[in-house]
Amino acid sequence: MRYRLTFIAGVALGYVLGTRAGRERYEQLKKSARQFSQNPAVRNTCESAAQSGREFAGKAAHVVGEKVGDKVPASVADRVRSLRGRGPNGEDDWGTTNT
């Protein structure tokens, strides 16, 4: 899915950069993209996907932690712990909440 979205974004960018339709067409595309991103269904789907990803990452981290155990150097373990606690008010680097 990631590659498909990357491809679509690349095609859209190529079209915008290569078009001869001018500023009017660019503004029309920008308006369409903004409307799409502000659609409640799209926003809910994105938030659901982000939540699923956080849950999966948490489970994977737990499984990896059990398997790796004490084999990880202390400096790496300390760095991972510091990254977990990062982010004000329970937000991650992307500005989404961890609810």
Beta strands, then each sheet from edge to edge (+ up, - down):
end
